[in-house]
Amino acid sequence: MTALTWRPARCWCPSLLQIFRFPVAQVHVGRPTMRASQQDFENAMNQVKLLKEDPGNQVKLKLYALYKQATDGPCNVPKPGVFDLVNKAKWEAWNALGSLPKETARQNYVDLVSSLSPSSQASSQGKHGADEKTQESKNIVVTSEDGITKIVFNRPAKKNAITFQMYQDIILALKSASTDNSAITVFTGTGDYYCSGNDLTNFTSAPNGMEEAARKGAVLLREFVNSFIDFPKPLVAVVNGPAVGISVTLLGLFDAVYASDTATFHTPFSQLGQTSEACSSYTFPKIMGPAKATEMLLFGKKLTAREAWAQGLVSEVFPESTFEKEVWTRLKAYAKLPPNSMRISKELIRKNEKEKLYAVNAEECTILQAKWLSEECVNAIMNFVSRKSKL
Ligand SMILES: CCCCCCCCCCC/C=C/C(=O)SCCNC(=O)CCNC(=O)[C@H](O)C(C)(C)COP(=O)(O)OP(=O)(O)OC[C@H]1O[C@@H](n2cnc3c(N)ncnc32)[C@H](O)[C@@H]1OP(=O)(O)O
């Protein structure tokens, strides 16, 4: 990215004030802090002007984005052209905050400013030393090191099944990773599974009735999948073991998929009385051809890692014994590549598909909302919960 000029306190360039007024704090997942008042916000703006060191482009972009979000709300201006690099980066940083409420943006701004003390400035400028923990909730752990933000499914006792809270945590983790200092973002799992898909007990607690739960589920799913469609940096899956359901279908939206030879890929939607999601009704036929996609998405055929590689869903398969070492060595090298080249190349690949992907996602969610209320689906969930059936 073109360097954003930094002017220390004594020589502010008025035209750059917009950029530097708003240090962005990390997104605090599951840890609400006290609301910042307008006065706290103004104090923080003044504090920013007193910073003596340039906090780095990424922080400046975050500052800008939070400022705009806190004052104007969600991004509402057209995206600058591809060659208007600085304004485009600013627009992307603001747009990445999505529908983050103004009050939260204001709080994040205040938190970030207070974190920009001399001792914390080093990390915000991207000097990755020891593993820098950027965000942690119980079941989704996010760390950043060596230019790589790692988002880990961390619920091994339940084979990393994804709860409602985890969907929300992942949305926030991706938002944060899209503007952090890392070059690439990686998903992986703790334990023997990569992920067993949607937590089927998400269906069993519906205090306001199933229709309301299905409606909320569809809204959440749509936002969740959109956050993968929109993710601007290279997104890599390190598939350490079996993957089921939505953790498989999402792979069609990743940029690279590395799998251990212990991994399997299974989308048992018909068995569950459900239908495909995460744009797989579009991406899978495109990746592997309609005949193979049908075997997976309609008939629930489970693929080995090598079969998934042969069908183009997986980039490369590694023996379990050397998987971690080989994959992370490679990813660390990739993370040293010029990040903006990677982002722009990804944008070139993705941009012609985006509108189609949004539309497919919306339609899949509408169909699923109805399927979740069907007898076929309710029976399948009840059979699982009452331990009558497993995959
Ligand atoms: C009303 C509408 C609300 C909608 C909310 C929607 C939100 C978006 C939804 C997006 C659509 C996504 C679809 C999918 O992902 S479909 C795929 C769903 N996954 C499955 O069907 C897998 C079910 N699990 C199994 O079949 C087996 O557990 C598995 C083969 C994965 C492993 O078998 P194994 O014998 O090795 O291990 P256990 O069965 O003993 O598992 C250990 C414990 O983990 C629990 N577990 C595993 N997977 C899940 C899961 N998906 N959901 C909930 N719990 C899971 C399992 O029950 C065991 O728990 P206990 O030790 O407590 O018994």
The ligand as a MOL file (V3000), in Angstrom:
LIG
                    3D

  0  0  0     0  0            999 V3000
M  V30 BEGIN CTAB
M  V30 COUNTS 63 65 0 0 0
M  V30 BEGIN ATOM
M  V30 1 C -33.9340 -23.6980 14.1860 0
M  V30 2 C -32.8570 -23.3370 13.3240 0
M  V30 3 C -31.5300 -23.0020 13.9530 0
M  V30 4 C -30.5220 -22.9670 12.8960 0
M  V30 5 C -29.1210 -22.5840 13.2580 0
M  V30 6 C -28.3500 -22.6410 12.0250 0
M  V30 7 C -27.0180 -22.0120 11.9920 0
M  V30 8 C -26.3740 -22.2500 10.6550 0
M  V30 9 C -26.4720 -23.6870 10.1480 0
M  V30 10 C -25.7030 -23.8970 8.9060 0
M  V30 11 C -26.0010 -25.2440 8.2690 0
M  V30 12 C -24.9590 -26.2270 8.5880 0
M  V30 13 C -25.1130 -27.5180 8.3360 0
M  V30 14 C -24.1380 -28.5340 8.7640 0
M  V30 15 O -23.0440 -28.2940 9.2010 0
M  V30 16 S -24.6850 -30.1350 8.6050 0
M  V30 17 C -23.5240 -31.1390 9.4870 0
M  V30 18 C -23.8680 -31.2560 10.9410 0
M  V30 19 N -22.9850 -32.1870 11.5900 0
M  V30 20 C -23.2700 -33.4650 11.7910 0
M  V30 21 O -24.2840 -33.9740 11.3910 0
M  V30 22 C -22.2620 -34.2630 12.5920 0
M  V30 23 C -22.9030 -34.9530 13.7570 0
M  V30 24 N -21.8960 -35.7170 14.5110 0
M  V30 25 C -21.6240 -37.0200 14.2650 0
M  V30 26 O -22.2080 -37.6480 13.4070 0
M  V30 27 C -20.5500 -37.6600 15.0630 0
M  V30 28 O -20.4840 -37.0040 16.3180 0
M  V30 29 C -19.1470 -37.5700 14.3860 0
M  V30 30 C -19.1350 -38.5150 13.1600 0
M  V30 31 C -18.7960 -36.1400 13.9580 0
M  V30 32 C -18.0460 -38.0580 15.3670 0
M  V30 33 O -18.3910 -39.3610 15.8360 0
M  V30 34 P -17.4850 -40.0160 17.0100 0
M  V30 35 O -18.1100 -41.3220 17.3300 0
M  V30 36 O -16.0740 -39.9930 16.6400 0
M  V30 37 O -17.6360 -39.0020 18.2310 0
M  V30 38 P -18.9350 -38.6630 19.0830 0
M  V30 39 O -20.1520 -38.8140 18.2720 0
M  V30 40 O -18.8850 -39.4340 20.3650 0
M  V30 41 O -18.7350 -37.1080 19.3600 0
M  V30 42 C -18.0930 -36.5900 20.5220 0
M  V30 43 C -19.0250 -35.5620 21.1170 0
M  V30 44 O -19.2030 -34.4910 20.1980 0
M  V30 45 C -20.5950 -34.2850 19.9530 0
M  V30 46 N -20.7810 -33.8030 18.5830 0
M  V30 47 C -20.0840 -34.1450 17.4980 0
M  V30 48 N -20.5230 -33.4830 16.4290 0
M  V30 49 C -21.5380 -32.7160 16.8550 0
M  V30 50 C -22.3970 -31.7870 16.1890 0
M  V30 51 N -22.3050 -31.5270 14.8980 0
M  V30 52 N -23.3260 -31.1640 16.9300 0
M  V30 53 C -23.4330 -31.3830 18.2570 0
M  V30 54 N -22.6310 -32.2550 18.9370 0
M  V30 55 C -21.6860 -32.8940 18.2220 0
M  V30 56 C -21.2090 -35.6580 20.1820 0
M  V30 57 O -22.5690 -35.5160 20.4390 0
M  V30 58 C -20.4260 -36.1170 21.3770 0
M  V30 59 O -20.9210 -35.4350 22.5080 0
M  V30 60 P -21.0840 -36.2110 23.9110 0
M  V30 61 O -19.6970 -36.6570 24.2720 0
M  V30 62 O -21.6530 -35.1910 24.8380 0
M  V30 63 O -22.0030 -37.3550 23.6440 0
M  V30 END ATOM
M  V30 BEGIN BOND
M  V30 1 1 1 2
M  V30 2 1 2 3
M  V30 3 1 3 4
M  V30 4 1 4 5
M  V30 5 1 5 6
M  V30 6 1 6 7
M  V30 7 1 7 8
M  V30 8 1 8 9
M  V30 9 1 9 10
M  V30 10 1 10 11
M  V30 11 1 11 12
M  V30 12 2 12 13
M  V30 13 1 13 14
M  V30 14 2 14 15
M  V30 15 1 14 16
M  V30 16 1 16 17
M  V30 17 1 17 18
M  V30 18 1 18 19
M  V30 19 1 19 20
M  V30 20 2 20 21
M  V30 21 1 20 22
M  V30 22 1 22 23
M  V30 23 1 23 24
M  V30 24 1 24 25
M  V30 25 2 25 26
M  V30 26 1 25 27
M  V30 27 1 27 28
M  V30 28 1 27 29
M  V30 29 1 29 30
M  V30 30 1 29 31
M  V30 31 1 29 32
M  V30 32 1 32 33
M  V30 33 1 33 34
M  V30 34 2 34 35
M  V30 35 1 34 36
M  V30 36 1 34 37
M  V30 37 1 37 38
M  V30 38 2 38 39
M  V30 39 1 38 40
M  V30 40 1 38 41
M  V30 41 1 41 42
M  V30 42 1 42 43
M  V30 43 1 43 44
M  V30 44 1 43 58
M  V30 45 1 44 45
M  V30 46 1 45 46
M  V30 47 1 45 56
M  V30 48 1 46 47
M  V30 49 1 46 55
M  V30 50 2 47 48
M  V30 51 1 48 49
M  V30 52 1 49 50
M  V30 53 2 49 55
M  V30 54 1 50 51
M  V30 55 2 50 52
M  V30 56 1 52 53
M  V30 57 2 53 54
M  V30 58 1 54 55
M  V30 59 1 56 57
M  V30 60 1 56 58
M  V30 61 1 58 59
M  V30 62 1 59 60
M  V30 63 2 60 61
M  V30 64 1 60 62
M  V30 65 1 60 63
M  V30 END BOND
M  V30 END CTAB
M  END
